[in-house]
């Protein structure tokens, strides 16, 4: 298991023009009798396009050292080996920009970065060259990298925290599968208005309330009042627990939220949250729904004069390296940033 919480000593960068990654599986009694194609689709969760790419790659699919077709029937103790190739793509549509970055972790398959509050993740209207993607492209270009990175998940402009980018198509697909299965987990910390009851400090609480877009609003969500709402994808579940000042993580969380000069414990509460679903503005909408909107949230709460961001941060993440299976724990960065090469 890899625990990452500092820039120095935790970065591995591999310059490449084409990378070949290998995966292997020992067939268990439960999977014996399946065809290679069924095993790749149902057990390894590969897409039809990924399987098709393996079929036409030399030694792309081998069983016990021999290249096989996807119709091959697997037997117990067979060694199935896959060789993926991924050509890095130039990101000609992105303008590489030099900007100091917090690099939390980097290897040949993924790169994990800390996003500051107020920074957009991808180029958008009014932010064509000052997004995190532009800065990351500038960082990679400064090291000779040319590959197209793919963001796994998203953070709103006003939310700070951990963002994971895949550096090849196969890594991206497997990281998305981890998100869907729950193996890739993020934990958030937020400062909410009001004081929570004692049970919120003693044990985890759950908010199960579907979310939908507000009709006529460009970027605002709301709780679906009718549970039988037919709108697709509105199911949303958030788990949270309030943090007391006595807990060791309290002051670190307050530092990350830049909350030192904000309402005190008699007016606001710190909470840790994790999501079962990833709806737009889910945490902000759910916390407002239970009467504790995020401090500084002018859309779902009262807002605060002089504060432009809701106090929310994705401060922890746990995922599995897509090819080695090693667990990676991501933590907030030190103050030091990596400056791109001149």
C-alpha positions in Angstrom: 0.0 0.0 0.0 1.3 3.5 -0.9 0.4 6.4 1.3 1.1 9.8 -0.3 1.1 13.1 1.5 4.1 14.9 0.3 5.5 15.9 -3.1 9.2 14.9 -2.6 10.0 11.3 -2.6 6.7 10.0 -3.9 6.9 10.9 -7.6 7.7 8.4 -10.4 7.7 9.8 -13.9 8.3 7.7 -17.0 8.8 9.3 -20.3 7.4 7.3 -23.1 6.3 7.2 -26.7 4.2 4.1 -26.3 3.6 2.1 -23.2 2.6 -1.6 -23.0 0.9 -2.7 -19.8 0.4 -6.3 -18.8 -2.2 -7.9 -16.6 -2.6 -11.5 -15.5 -5.2 -13.6 -13.8 -5.2 -17.2 -12.5 -8.5 -18.9 -13.3 -10.4 -20.0 -10.2 -12.9 -23.0 -10.1 -15.8 -20.4 -10.1 -14.6 -19.1 -13.5 -13.6 -22.4 -15.1 -15.7 -23.2 -18.1 -16.2 -19.6 -19.1 -14.9 -18.4 -22.5 -12.1 -15.9 -22.6 -14.5 -13.3 -24.0 -17.0 -13.8 -21.2 -14.3 -13.7 -18.5 -12.9 -10.4 -19.9 -16.4 -8.9 -20.1 -18.0 -10.0 -16.9 -15.0 -10.6 -14.5 -12.5 -8.1 -15.7 -15.2 -5.6 -16.8 -13.5 -4.7 -20.1 -15.5 -2.9 -22.7 -16.2 -4.4 -26.2 -13.7 -1.8 -27.7 -11.0 -2.9 -25.2 -11.5 -6.6 -26.0 -11.4 -5.8 -29.7 -8.1 -4.0 -29.3 -6.6 -6.9 -27.4 -7.8 -9.4 -30.1 -5.8 -7.6 -32.8 -2.7 -6.9 -30.8 0.2 -9.4 -31.0 0.2 -11.5 -27.9 -2.7 -9.4 -26.7 -4.6 -12.4 -25.2 -2.6 -15.4 -24.1 -3.5 -18.5 -22.0 -0.5 -20.4 -20.5 1.8 -18.5 -22.8 -0.1 -19.2 -26.0 -2.1 -16.7 -28.0 -5.8 -17.6 -28.0 -9.2 -16.5 -29.4 -11.9 -15.1 -27.2 -13.9 -18.3 -27.8 -11.3 -20.3 -25.9 -12.8 -22.1 -22.9 -10.8 -21.5 -19.7 -9.9 -24.2 -17.2 -9.0 -24.1 -13.5 -5.5 -22.8 -12.9 -5.1 -21.4 -16.4 -2.9 -18.3 -16.5 -4.6 -15.6 -18.6 -2.3 -12.8 -19.7 -3.3 -9.5 -21.4 -1.1 -7.0 -23.0 -2.5 -3.5 -23.6 -1.0 -0.8 -25.7 -1.8 2.8 -25.5 -0.5 5.5 -27.8 -0.3 8.8 -25.9 -2.2 11.6 -27.8 -1.2 15.2 -28.2 -3.6 17.6 -26.6 -3.6 20.1 -29.4 -6.9 21.6 -28.2 -5.5 22.5 -24.8 -3.1 25.4 -24.3 -0.3 24.3 -22.0 0.3 26.9 -19.3 3.0 27.2 -16.7 1.6 27.3 -13.1 2.8 25.9 -9.8 1.0 22.6 -9.0 0.6 20.3 -6.0 1.5 16.9 -7.4 0.3 14.2 -4.9 1.3 11.1 -6.8 2.5 10.2 -10.3 3.3 7.0 -12.2 3.0 5.7 -15.8 -0.7 5.3 -15.5 -2.1 8.1 -13.4 -1.3 11.5 -12.0 -3.1 12.9 -8.9 -3.2 16.7 -8.3 -4.5 19.1 -5.7 -7.0 21.7 -7.1 -7.3 25.0 -5.4 -10.7 26.5 -4.7 -11.7 29.0 -7.4 -9.9 27.1 -10.1 -11.9 25.4 -12.9 -11.1 21.8 -13.7 -11.4 22.0 -17.5 -11.5 24.9 -20.0 -14.9 26.6 -20.1 -16.4 29.9 -21.0 -14.2 32.6 -19.6 -11.5 30.1 -18.6 -9.9 28.8 -21.9 -6.3 28.7 -20.7 -6.4 29.0 -16.8 -7.9 25.6 -15.9 -6.3 22.8 -14.0 -6.1 20.8 -17.2 -4.1 23.6 -18.9 -1.7 23.7 -16.0 -1.3 20.0 -15.9 -0.6 19.9 -19.7 2.0 22.6 -19.1 3.6 20.5 -16.3 3.7 17.4 -18.5 5.0 19.3 -21.6 7.8 20.7 -19.4 8.9 17.1 -18.8 8.5 15.9 -22.4 5.1 14.3 -21.9 2.7 14.3 -24.8 -0.1 12.0 -23.6 -3.7 12.9 -23.2 -4.8 12.8 -19.6 -8.4 11.9 -18.7 -10.0 13.2 -15.6 -11.7 10.6 -13.3 -14.6 12.4 -11.7 -14.9 16.2 -11.2 -14.8 19.0 -8.7 -16.8 22.2 -8.9 -14.9 25.4 -9.4 -15.4 26.4 -5.7 -14.3 23.0 -4.3 -10.7 22.4 -3.5 -9.1 19.0 -3.2 -7.9 15.8 -4.9 -8.3 15.3 -8.6 -7.2 12.0 -10.4 -6.2 11.9 -14.0 -5.6 8.7 -16.0 -2.7 8.8 -18.5 -4.0 6.1 -20.9 -7.3 4.7 -22.0 -7.1 1.4 -20.1 -6.2 3.0 -16.8 -9.1 5.5 -17.3 -11.6 2.6 -17.9 -10.4 0.7 -14.9 -10.5 3.7 -12.6 -14.0 4.5 -13.7 -14.9 0.9 -12.9 -13.4 1.4 -9.4 -15.6 4.4 -8.9 -18.7 2.5 -9.9 -17.8 -0.5 -7.6 -16.8 1.7 -4.6 -13.1 0.8 -4.6 -12.2 4.3 -5.6 -13.4 6.4 -2.6 -13.1 10.1 -1.8 -13.8 11.7 1.5 -14.8 15.3 1.8 -14.7 17.8 4.7 -17.1 20.8 4.9 -17.9 23.6 7.2 -21.7 23.8 7.7 -24.0 26.4 9.3 -25.4 25.6 12.7 -24.7 23.0 15.4 -25.4 19.3 14.9 -27.1 17.1 17.5 -25.0 14.8 19.6 -25.8 11.7 17.5 -24.1 13.3 14.5 -20.8 13.3 16.4 -21.2 9.8 17.8 -22.1 7.9 14.6 -22.4 8.3 10.9 -25.6 9.7 9.5 -27.1 9.2 6.1 -29.1 11.5 3.8 -31.1 9.6 1.2 -32.8 12.2 -1.0 -33.0 12.3 -4.8 -31.8 15.3 -6.6 -32.8 17.0 -9.9 -32.1 20.1 -11.8 -34.2 23.2 -11.0 -36.4 24.0 -14.0 -35.4 27.2 -15.7 -32.1 27.5 -13.7 -28.8 27.1 -15.5 -26.7 25.6 -12.7 -28.9 24.8 -9.7 -30.2 21.6 -8.2 -33.0 20.7 -5.8 -34.4 17.8 -3.8 -37.1 15.8 -5.6 -40.1 16.0 -3.4 -41.9 13.0 -4.9 -39.9 9.7 -4.3 -41.6 8.1 -7.3 -40.0 10.7 -9.6 -39.4 9.1 -13.0 -36.4 11.3 -13.8 -33.4 9.1 -14.6 -30.4 9.2 -12.3 -31.8 11.3 -9.5 -31.0 8.8 -6.8 -28.5 10.4 -4.3 -27.0 9.2 -1.0 -24.6 11.1 1.3 -23.0 9.8 4.5 -21.6 12.3 7.1 -20.3 12.6 10.6 -19.7 15.8 12.6 -16.1 16.4 13.8 -15.5 17.8 17.3 -12.6 20.2 18.2 -11.0 17.4 20.2 -10.4 15.2 17.2 -6.9 15.2 15.8 -8.0 16.0 12.2 -10.1 19.1 13.2 -7.4 21.8 12.8 -6.0 20.3 9.6 -9.5 20.4 8.1 -10.0 24.0 9.2 -6.7 24.9 7.6 -7.7 23.3 4.3 -11.0 25.2 4.3 -9.2 28.5 5.2 -11.8 28.7 8.0 -9.8 30.4 10.7 -11.7 33.7 10.5 -15.1 32.2 9.9 -18.0 31.5 12.3 -17.0 29.7 15.6 -18.2 26.4 16.9 -21.4 28.0 18.4 -22.4 29.0 14.8 -20.9 26.4 12.5 -19.8 22.7 12.5 -17.2 20.7 10.7 -18.3 17.5 9.0 -16.7 14.6 7.1 -18.6 13.2 4.2 -18.5 10.4 1.6 -20.9 9.8 -1.3 -22.6 6.7 -2.7 -23.5 8.8 -5.8 -21.9 11.7 -7.5 -24.7 14.1 -8.4 -24.0 17.8 -9.3 -23.8 19.9 -6.1 -24.9 16.8 -4.1 -23.2 17.7 -0.8 -24.3 21.3 -1.0 -27.9 20.4 -1.8 -28.1 17.6 0.8 -26.6 19.6 3.7 -29.0 22.5 2.9 -31.9 20.0 2.8 -31.2 19.0 6.5 -30.9 22.6 7.5 -27.1 22.9 7.6 -26.0 24.6 4.3 -22.3 25.0 3.7 -20.7 28.2 5.1 -20.2 30.6 2.2 -22.7 28.9 -0.1 -24.7 31.8 -1.7 -26.7 29.4 -3.9 -28.1 27.0 -1.3 -27.3 28.9 1.9 -27.0 32.5 3.1 -23.5 33.2 1.9 -21.0 35.4 3.7 -19.9 38.9 2.7 -16.4 38.7 1.2 -16.5 34.9 0.8 -16.8 33.6 -2.8 -16.6 29.8 -2.2 -18.7 27.3 -0.2 -16.4 25.7 2.3 -15.9 22.2 0.8 -12.8 20.1 0.2 -12.1 16.6 -1.2 -9.3 15.9 1.3 -8.8 12.1 1.2 -8.9 9.5 -1.5 -8.3 5.8 -1.7 -7.9 3.9 -5.0 -6.2 0.9 -6.5 -3.3 1.2 -9.1 -5.1 -0.1 -12.3 -2.4 -2.6 -13.2 -0.4 -3.5 -10.1 -3.4 -3.7 -7.7 -1.5 -1.7 -5.1 -3.6 0.5 -2.8 -2.9 4.2 -3.0 -3.9 6.6 -0.3 -4.0 10.3 -1.2 -3.7 13.0 1.5 -3.6 16.8 1.5 -0.3 18.3 0.2 2.4 20.2 2.0 2.7 23.9 1.3 5.4 23.2 -1.3 4.3 23.2 -5.0 6.0 21.8 -8.1 6.8 24.6 -10.6 6.8 23.5 -14.3 10.1 23.6 -16.1 11.0 26.7 -17.9 
